[in-house]
Amino acid sequence: MSLKPNPGQEKASDPTDAFGVAMGDMWRAMTGGAALPAASLPLSSLAQLQQDYLKQATEMWNGSLQRLQPGAQAASQPPALGDRRFAATAWAGNPAAAFTAQMYLLNARTLMQMADSLEADAKTKARVRFAVQQWVDAASPSNFLALNPEALAKAVETKGESIAHGMQHLLEDLKKGHVSQTDETVFEVGRNVATTEGTVVFENALMQLIEYKPLTAKVYERPMLFVPPCINKFYILDLQPDNSVIRHTVAQGHRTFVISWRNPDDSLKAMGWDDYIEQGPLAAIAAVQAITGAEQINTLGFCVGGTILSTALAVLAARGEQPAHSMTLLTTLLDFEHTGILDIFIDEQMVKLREMTLGEQAPGGPGLLKGQELATTFSFLRPNDLVWNYVVANYLKGENPPPFDLLYWNGDSTNLPGPMYCWYLRHTYLQNELKQPGALTVCGEPVDLGKIKAPVFIYASREDHIVPWMSAYASVPLLKGNARAPKVKFVLGASGHIAGVINPPAKGKRSHWVNDKLPATAEEWFDTATEVPGSWWPQWTEWLKPYGGKQVPAPKAPGNRQYKPIEPAPGRYVKAKA
């Protein structure tokens, strides 16, 4: 790392050099040895940080000494640590632990302020900040048995049993290859998650197509096809009956079909993006049309599934076909200019490395991106919530992780074929070509999203760190609609990438924002939007209703003579482990 003072200033002091060495080491560890671009830390900023640090450290030390004085009034008023990792009384009530936590928080703030003070391009600065945050979170005294008064007190209370249980949990997780976030023995796909009744009516090498049993005497004449993401399993949309998007859609009278992607093994490692489009939504659309007799269908894509669905509909538009009567996109990127925190991982060097190791030109042939690698990456985007929290609870305190369906799904990872993954990285995240009419050729056709002639409902989550909501709003000008709905309906929900989507109305949780106007920027849209309490699902239900067509008697059996039932939902593809 080149960390130097600004031109005209004297040489940086040793603390600056030390910071540079530390940042360089963390950066090389994060990027596999890549050199960090040049950055400078102004001496004026460093001097101010040093001054503030010494002042606060002195105040902490003096305060700790005062609380230790016999009969001191401050002894009954432990410091407010202001961090949930140190919220237990064992921290504030123990002077040594309280001081350790206070110093850690001061050091963490100072390191983050140093990272924020760097003068560098925006991407380099974001990468340094991410690396520092990872180190800071890992170094918390709460993560170490000897420094964690809660864990030590529990060890004494249980006469060492908590430590024994913690070691047992650690050994079990080492065998699994990941930190357990929930009690995985409680759940079983098809038994108590993914339980909505249905039948697999079609399958190929990459996916199974599930048709769900109607819950109403009549259904809309136009069926609904869901395209979930292929980077994880479809049953995030069907966790439990009371929070299932799939069951909710069926209960509204829509004849519902869902793609269940296969968890790729070595036999599929050469599959590319075109294969996923051709054998995924293109095959599913043709099957749904054949089974139902409907020329046009309603469609929904979630996350990467929305990107795949949009690409497929653009391919069909280039062939003169418009099978989508409507399209719903949930937390989906079509414009990849601003991808939030994920942007720090993407550059030409990183993509080339992936292409050389996993892509079609890899010396040993194409490979698989292992699901656990993806899962670990996403977990470390929120390390305190999804990693260190469980390290402390599972290993230091010996607690059993509580059963939670969402976290069970989160740990049920999926692989990706290297060529497909590399194409996706290069042409979307790196080169942002999907939004450019004709820049990409998929399945032999030029891709132009503007040629999709379907009204569109776009949902985004305000706190989404994977698909930033303002980037989801950037899809609005790319989709033209048609004469029935010349523009797009955009709805913004509270919470994050998953919790924002899985928000059934009966729970009465969170809120959402609506605005029928579609100004040029997301900021303008939000400034004039109206906040509505509760779930966004009713907004989508009402929007979708006119596109269903007339009501017809519900089918008595799944599939037809050409597409015969294969097996009950959720099918065997979703049960395959990575």
C-alpha positions, 0 to 999 in steps of 0.5 A: 500500500502506498500511504503518503502525505499530501504534496507539500507536507512533511513526511508522515509519522510512524503511526501513519506508516504503521496504519499503511502497513496494517491496511496493506496486510488486510487488503492483500488478505482480502483480495488474494495478494493484490496491491492496494492503489495509492492513497494518502492520509493528510497529516492534519487529519492524523494529528487531530485523530491522535489528539482526540484519541489521547483526550478520550483515552485519558478521560476513560482511564481517569473515569475507571480509576475514580470508579475504583476508589472506595465509596466513590459515587461513580461505582454505582454508575458504570459507563454506558457502552452503547453497543449491544455486544456489551449490553449485559450487566456483566460488562458494565459491572466489571471495571476491567471488562468495562474499560476493555470494552471502552478502549476497544470501541475507542480504537474501533472508532479511531481506525474507522475515522482513519479509513474515512480520512484517506484521500483516494478514489471512491472505490479504493476508499470503500475497500479500505473501509470494508477491510478495516471494518472486518478487522475491527469486528473480528477483534472485539473483546466479546469474541474471546473467552478470556475477555468476555465476562458473560462467557466466563460467568457462564462457565463458572455457573455451569462448572465448565459445561458451557465450554464443553458444549461450545467445543462440541458445537465448534467441532460439529461446525468444522465438519459442516464447513460453516458457523451454524446460525440455527438448529438445522436438525429442526427443519426438513425441506418438504416437511416443515418448510416448502410445504405448499402443495404442488406437483413437479410437471416438467424438468430438465438438466437445470430446473424443475417446474412446479405447479401448485394446487389451487386454493380457490374454486376459480382461478384467473385465466392467465397463470403466474410464473415465478423465477427465483434466484439461482444463487439460493433455493426457491423456498425463501418464497415458501418458508411457512404457510403464514409467510409464503409468497407462493401460498399467498399468490395461490390463495389470491386465485392465480394458477401458480408455477415456480422454477426450482433450480437444480443445485449444480454438481460437476456434471453441470459445471460447464453451463453458461448464462445462455443455458440458464436462460434457455433451460430456465425461463424460456423452457418454463414459459413454453411449458406453462403456455402449453399446460394452461393454453394461455398465450400470455402469462404473468411473471415474477422474478426475485433478485438474480431471478429478476435479472434472468427473467428480464433477459429471457423476455428480452430474448423472446422480444427479439424473436417477436414474442411477447409472452408476459402480460405483466412482469414483477421484479423484486429487489432486482438489478438491471442497471449495475452502475451502483451495486452497493457494498458488493462493488468493492469485490468487482474489478477487472483483475478479480473477474479475470481471476475468476475466469482463469480459475472457473470459466470456460478458459480455465486450464483444468476446464470449467469449475464450480463456484461453491455455495459455501463461498457465496454464503460466507461472502454474504455473511461477512457483509454483516459480520456482527449479525451473521458471524460473530454473534453466533461465534460468541453464543455457540462456542463461547457460551455453549448455547444451542442456536434457536430454530429459525426457518429463514436462517435455515434457508440462508445456510442451505447454499447452492453452487454455481457453474463457473462459466455462468457466474463469470459471464454474469460478473463481467457483463453485469457487475463489471461492464454494466451491459445489460441496460445498453440496448444491443450490447449483449447477445444472449441465446443468439439474440440482441438484448434490449430490455426496452422491447419488453412490452409488459407493464412492470411492478418493481419492489425494492427494500430501503435497507437492502445492502445487496440490491440498493433501492436506488439502483432498483429504481434505476430499472424504471427508465429501462422498461417501457411497458405498453399501451395498457400500462406505458410506465412502471409502478414502483413500491419501496418497502422497509427493512432489507433484501429478504425481510422486506420481501417476506412481509405478510400483511397479517403480521402488521409489520413495517411499512412501505412507500408509494408514489404514482409519479416516476421522476428522474431520480430515486431521491425525487421519488422518495421526497414526494412518496407517501408512507403506508403502514404494513406490508406491501403485498396488498399493493402488489395484489391489487396491481396484479388483479387486472392482469389475471383476466377472467375467472375460470374453473380451477384445474382438477389435476396438475399438468396435462397429457404432454406435461405429466406429473413427475413427483410432489412438490417441492421436488428432489432438485431443491433437496440436493445439498451443495 
